[in-house]
Amino acid sequence: MPRQLCSLTGVLMCVGALLGDAPSKAEEPPTPEQVNENLEKFSGKTVVFDRMELSGNVQEGPKRFRFTVTSPAKTVFKSPPEGKQNMWFGSEGKDESMAALVRTLKPDQTYPVRLTCEIQRENKRYIAIVRRIDVAKGELAEEKAGTDINSDDQSPPNIAIREAIRVLRSHLAKAKNETDKEKIIEAIAGLESQLNRASTKESLPRLPRKD
């Protein structure tokens, strides 16, 4: 096993032992469908939806941008919600970083994305507040017109690092001891730094996390 993967496995084992919950198998992140059916459970929590499709046809409301997204299971989440849809996806506001991303999208196209969202209740509905959008490199119009992109973001080491970060964040949410939290935060920061050094793919643009 490569040294890099061994070190990541060691991190997960140490954190699991620290919290008394050493995972034999990484917990699967919730799907949009699971969140939609258990909104009270996920209210106030941050979740990551991977392999989503974002429509470039973004609606601009008075307070926020409203997104149409499709899950890997091909469930379409629209705004306003339709049918059994109990939540919709939108920005917290219309700040410049979000507006800059929206301007790069073409209304007649869809984009493969990873969405980091915070589930919030608003009146009788829930909103998946989009805190961060990771767009695959080369998917935006101006990038396709540029030079060829050789990305190793999905190489085995990078995938392992991302999985380690995800599991550590899951443990962080459950940790009660401040010392444990500090150690986990430090481990996450180290892995994120390692990922940034290793990856040749840059998210476009990255919205700031608000933990």
N, C-alpha and C positions, 0 to 999 in steps of 0.2 A: 504494500500500500504506500502511495506517495507520502512523503513526510508532511506535506501541507494538509492532506486529508487526515492523517493520523493526529495532527495537532488539533484539528477541528473536532474530531471525535473525542479527544481528551477534554476539550472545553465543555462539550455537552455532558460528558460523564461526570465531570467535577461539579458542574452546576446542579445536575440532577441529584447527586449525592448530597450536596449542600442543602437542597430543599426537601430531601427525603422522597424524591420522585424521579429517579433515574429512568428516562424513557428508553424502552427497548425499540420503540418505533415512534417517529416524529408524529405529533398530532396533525391531523389534516386541518387546514384552515377552512372556515365555513364558506359555503357557496352563497351567492346572492339569493338563491331560492331559500336556503336554510335561514338566512337572516330575515328575509321577507316574511317567513312563517313564524319567526320567534323574535319579533322586534323588541318586546319588553326585555327579553334576556340580553339583547345586544345594545340596548339603548345606553348611550354614553361611552361606548367602547369604540376603539379604533380597529378596523378590520382591513385586510388587504385582499382585493379581488384581482386575481391574475388571469391572463388570457382572455381579457374582455375586448369587445369591439366598441369603439367610440364613434358615433356618427358625427361627421363634420358639420351637420346641420344643427347648430347650437342656438337655442332660444335665449334671448336676452330679456329678462324680466326687470322690474323696477329696482329690485334689491340684489339679484343674483343671476348667474348664467344657469340655464337648465339644460341638462344633457340627456340624450337618448343613447342608452348603452345596451349591448346584447351580451348575455353570459355565454360561457362555453357550452351550456346546455340549450342555447338558442332561445332563452327567455328574453324578451325585449322589455326593458324598463323605460317607460316614457314619462313625460311631464306635460300635462297632468296624468296621474296614474290611471290605468285602465284595468277592468276586470278584477282579478285576484291580486293585483299589484297594490301593496300597502305602503310602499316607499318609492321615492324617486331620487334621482341623483342631481345634485346642484352644487354650485360654489357657495362659499360662505358670504362672499361679497363680489364686487367687481373691481378688485385692485388691479394694478398695472401688470403684475406677473401673470394673473389669470387672463386678462384681456390680451396680453401678448401671445399666449398660447392659442386662444380662440382665433386670433387673426391669421394664424398659420394654417388653420383647417379649411378644407374645401367642402362646401355643403353637399356635394354629390359623392363624397368618398367616406369610407370608414377606416379606422386606424386601430391596429392591435395595441392595447395598452395594459398597464398595471395600475389599478386605482387604489390609493390609500384613502380610506374614508372614515369619518366619525359619524356614528348613527345618532341622530338627534330627533326628538319629537317636536312637531310643530302643529298645534291644533289637533286634529284627529288623524293626521298623517305623520309619517316619519320621513326624514330626509337623510340620505347618505351624503353628508357634507364632504365634498372632495377636497382633501388636504394636499394631495400630491398626485400628479399624473406623470407616469413614465411612458413615453412614446418610443416605440422601437426606432432605433437609429436608421435613417434613410427613408422613413415613411412620410415625412413632410415634404411638401412640393419643392421647396427651394433646395432641399438636400438631394432629391432625386436628380436635379439638374447639375449637381456638383460631381466631385470625384467619387470613384468607387470606394465603398466602405468595407473594410475587412474587420469584423467585430468578433472578439472571442468571449463576449459577455456570457454566452451559454455554454462555455467550456466546462468540463466536469469540476475543476477547482472552484470556478466562480459560482456554479450551482450549489456546491457544497457550502460555500461561505454564506450565500443567501439563506440557505436552509438553516444553517447554524444561527444566524442572526434572528430568523423568524422564531426558532424554538426558544432562544434566549429571551426575546421580548415576551413570549408567552409566559415564561417563568417569572419575568420581572413583574408582570401584572398580578401574579399570585403571591409574590414575596411580601412578607410582613416585616421582616427584620431589616432595619436600615443598613446594617453592615452587609447583609446579603445583597440588597439592592445596589449598593455602591460597587460591589464586586461584579455584579452582572452588567451594570452600566459600563464599567471599565472594559469588560470583555467585549461588549457590543461595539464600543468605540474602536477597539483594536481591530476587530474583524471588518468594520466598515472602512477603516483606513486601509487595510490590506486589500479590500475589494476595489477601492478607488484607485489604488496603485496598479492592480492587475488588469482592470477592465479598460478596454479601448472604446467602449460605447458610452456616450453621454446622454442622459435624459434631457428631453427638450420640452419646455423648460421644467425644472423641478420646483414645485411649490414648497414653501417652507413648512416643516412639520411643526405642529402646535401641540406638543404632549402635555 
